[in-house]
Amino acid sequence: MTLAVEDALVLTSEQQAVVEQPWDARLLVTAGAGAGKTHTLVRRLDALVGHVDPDEALEASELLVLSFSRAAVRELRDRIALHGEHARRVRVQTFDSWAYSLLVQAHPEGEWSALSFDERIRAASEAIEKGALDSLESGPPAHVIVDEVQDLVGARRDMVEALLDRLQDSCGFTLVGDSAQAIYDFQIEDPEEYADRTDLFLRWVRASYADDLVELKLTRNFRAVTPEARTALPLGPAVQGIGSAAEGPDTAAERLHGELRELLLDLPDLGALDDPFTLDTLRSFPGTCAVLTRDNRQALLVSERLHLYGVPHVLRRSLQDRPVPYWVAGLLRRTEAATLSEERLRELLGGMPLPEGTDRDRVWRALRAAARGTGRGTLDVARLRGLVAERRFPDELADPEPARLVVSTVHSAKGLEFDRVVLPTPPTITELRRRRADDLDVPAEARALYVAMTRAREDLYRLAAPDTVTLRKHRPTGRWYRGVPSLKWRRDGIEARPGDVSALEPADVLNDALGTQTYLSERVRPGDAVTFRLRDTLSMGPEESPRYALLHEGREIGDASEAFRSDLYSLLKVGPNWEIQWPEEIVGLRIDCLEAVAGSSAAGANAGLGGHGVWIAPRISGIGRFRRSAGAEEEQE
């Protein structure tokens, strides 16, 4: 939510009512799309920490603020820095980051980094029920703030319910959400819970705190400043009420999806992605712009076309992706000390290439909170290294995705906004049913379209949806691949994912690992084209492909990981007697970002990169395309 300068310090009466609630209030706020909830939350945090009555004021450490994505965390932190007077020390975290921190503090002997996101969330729920909150360095929180609560489902819902249950007699909360923007129902694994999913968490809150729950609303829209951007807003209340519609959720959702689609069809059409007018328009749009797709398959194809025609953009990551900023590797390589002071940290950062906009004050504050040393005003370098190894680096220090044009699924753009939004024309519910048979979630389709249409501040457009018929899902690996519907054995390409480049050892081209690290930091940029090239034909294991080197402008910068080699084998092994013809190259891949990764200390030391075992590795994305020799193609046919 972006406020005009003159509105920055002004609150509506609705917002003021939220801000002024006491610290022990149990508060549920319904905030429609663009209703200024982020600004309201910043002012509420400020009021809780800076209350004029010392008995009512909370310490920053007594506040627990949880959000879904690192992007949302960063936006809230930026807004606190801009408008917060008292709340600058309040730490905002993703659900996974906080769950991990809780587990490490309560049970430091656990191998928590080996678990998946959801496994850690479930483990945190169990730990909370057994009293783990008492193990927190700052003690149990006095007030909990959770954003986007309409999407609390599955393991995350269980964790927040366990948290509030445990703190029921000693803690206030501020919960903010909007049923019309609930788009994460697909995460629910329990069939019974899925069938009863409508506002499940909100119903639990209302039932659990029936006697003292305060319910408030934010209704004024600050985001949309043009009629086009406001196109979908009148249907918000109806979308919000899908679950309780008299005609039934599916019938109501199908009708609303149709109405939203018709409204979108009345908006300007940019045409197809190979139209020069469309491409020039996307290149020249002022401000920020997002192409929001229905799913990852569309996003991969849209990104591929834009790269093909040289349109700079970023393919937005999953909300759960947690790359550690690449500069951390350089920071650790430059010190052998056990601790770092603020002065020494700033000195080291001053001699390194950093992403544009890196705030050294923020770096110090975040690292000090996450890796506090035993000495006064110091960082513990071993703990800092642990943050990298365990993938729990502070959310607010995640590298921004620096692009004016973003390609993203609606789900990955959760809670964000853009000056301009472009949507591929969505299929009708009838068309989707024909493709998806019985597993189509009609209410989720309606809400996702509503969320997509309410991300725009100024302009809302549509364009022709890419043809996804040749992109298919490989069920055993979960990856998209290029295929031909009529030839089920045909495999022409594979999706790249985080973890596809090996992090076990640093890339050591011509026995010059340090030179490769310098090349990565100085020459390799997000969006650059890279290629996997076959090194030899000797498989690395019984169910693995041979080795593949990753090339950037002809220079090796990494190797395919074991996970990628295993998935490539699984994709290409069509049948038990099938002889695999390994592609000589996999082209069309792109650099997503550079990240700091942790391996063995010995590997780092042997490569001349210091004794911390942390170095830079490229992360790749995109939908690759196989290149085979002419003879191999004929043999495969």
Residue, then its C-alpha position, 0 to 999 in steps of 0.5 A: m500500500t502506497l500513501a501519498v506524502e500528505d497522507a503519510l502521517v494521517l490516519t482515517s478514523e478506522q485506522q486510528a481505532v486499530v492503532e489505539q487498541p491497548w496492548d492486551a486487546r484481542l483484535l481481528v481486523t478485516a482489511g480489504a485490498g489496498a486498505g492501508k493495512t501495512h501503514t496501519l500496522v506500522r503505526r500500531l507497532d509504534a503505538l505499542v512500543g511508544h505508548v505515553d503511559p510506561d505501564e502500557a508501553l511494550e519493549a520491542s522484544e515483547l512483540l512477535v510480528l509474523s508474515f508469509s513472505r520475505a518480500a512482505v517482511r522487507e516491505l514492512r521493515d522499510r515502512i517501519a524505517l520510513h514512518g516508525e518513530h519507536a518501532r525500529r527495533v521490532r523484528v518482523q519474521t516469516f513463519d518459517s524463520w520464527a519456527y526455526s528460531l524457536l526450535v533452535q533455542a528450545h532444542p539446540e541439539g536438533e537437526w532442524s536444517a534437515l527438515s522441510f518448511d512444513e516439517r519445521i512448522r509442525a515441530a514448532s507447534e509440538a514444541i509450543e505445546k510442551g512449553a518451548l516459548d519459555s526457552l526464547e531469549s526474550g521470553p514469551p511474547a506479550h503481543v502477537i501480530v499476524d498479517e494475511v490470516q485468511d491464508l493460515v491453513g494446514a501446518r501454519r494455522d496449527m502453529v498460530e493456534a497453538l501459539l495463541d492457545r499457550l499465551q491465552d492468559s497473558c498476551g494480546f494479538t492483532l490479526v489482519g486479513d480478508s476472506a476475499q484474498a484467501i488463495y492458499d487453500f491448496q496447501i491443506e492436505d487433510p481432506e476433511e479440513y479442505a472440505d470445511r476450509t472456508d475461513l477456518f482460522l477466523r472461525w476458530v478465533r471467533a469461537s475461542y475469544a467470543d467474550d473479548l474479541v474486538e472486530l474492526k474493519l478497514t474499508r477505504n481503498f488507498r491503492a487504486v487511483t484510477p477507474e481501471a485499477r478499481t475494476a474488481l473492487p465492487l465485487g470484493p464483498a461478494v468474493q468475501g462471502i463465497g463460503s456462505a453464499a446461499e446458492g453454494p460456494d461453487t455456484a457463487a464462485e463460478r458466477l463471480h469468476g465469470e463476472l470478474r473475467e468479463l470485467l477484465l475483457d473490457l479492459p485494454d488488450l496488449g495482444a500477444l507476447d510476440d507482438p512488437f507493440t506488446l513487447d515495446t509497451l512492456r519495455s517502456f512502462p514507467g514505474t513498476c509492472a507485473v505480469l501475474t500468471r495463474d500458475n508456474r507453467q504460465a510464468l515459465l513460458v511468459s518469462e521465456r518469451l520475454h527473455l527471447y525478445g530481450v525484455p528485462h524482467v525478474l521471474r519471482r521466486s516462491l514465497q518459501d525460497r530463502p537464498v542467502p545474499y551472496w555478499v555474506a560469503g565475501l564477508l566471511r572470507r575476509t575475516e578469520a576473527a571469532t567476532l566482529s564489531e560494528e566498525r569492523l563489519r562496516e569496514l569489510l562491507g565497504g570494500m565489497p561489491l554490494p547490491e544497490g540499496t543495501d542499507r548497512d545500518r539495517v545489516w548491522r541491526a539484523l545480524r546483531a539480533a540474529a548472531r549476537g556475540t558474547g562481547r558488548g556490541t559484537l557479532d559471533v562469526a560462528r553463529l553467522r556462519g550457522l545462519v548460512a548453513e541452516r538457511r535461516f538468514p534474517d528475512e529483512l536482509a534478503d536481496p531485493e529482486p531489482a526489476r521494473l518488470v516482474v513475472s509472477t504467479v498470483h500466489s507469489a505476489k501475495g500482499l504486493e502491489f504494482d503501478r501496472v498489472v498485466l494478466p493473461t486472459p483467464p480461461t472460463i470455469t467450463e474450460l478449466r473443468r474440461r482440463r482439470a476434471d474433478d479436482l478444480d477448486v472453483p472458489a480458489e479460482a475466483r479469489a485468485l482472479y480477484v486478488a490478481m485484479t486488485r494488485a494495481r495502483e494505476d493500470l490494469y491490462r490483459l494479454a493473450a495467455p501463452d499456449t501451455v500444451t507442450l509444458r507438462k508436469h512430471r509427477p515423480t519429480g514435480r518438475w515441468y518438462r517440455g513434451v508432446p501430448s501425443l508422444k508420451w515418451r517425448r522429453d525436450g526440456i526440463e524446469a530448473r529449480p533452486g538447488d540444481v547447482s552443486a553447493l558441496e564444493p566451490a566451483d574451481v575452474l582451472n584450480d582458481a576457485l578465488g578467481t571464479q568467485t570474483y568472476l561470479s560477483e563481478r560478471v554474473r547477473p540475474g537474468d543472464a543466460v546459462t547452459f548445462r553442458l554434458r561433461d562425459t557419458l558416465s553416469m554418476g550413480p545407478e539412477e543419476s545422469p552423467r556430470y553437467a557443467l554450468l556455463h556462463e558466456g562459455r566459462e564454467i561457473g558450477d556443476a549440476s547437483e545430485a538432485f538435478r542429476s537424479d531428476l533428469y534421470s527420472l525424467l528421461k528413463v521413460g520405461p525399464n528397457w528405455e536407453i537414455q540419450w543424454p542431451e549434449e546441452i540444456v539451453g534456455l536457463r537463466i541466472d536467478c541470483l547469486e547466493a551464499v552457500a555453506g559446505s565443509s570448512a575443509a573444502g573452503a580452505n583447500a580452495g583458498l576461500g578461508g576456513h568458514g566453508v562459505w562461498i558464492a554459488p549461482r542459482i538458476s531458473g527457467i524452462g530448459r530446452f534439450r540439444r542433442s546431436a543429430g544422430a541421437e535425435e534420429e535414434q530417439e525417434 
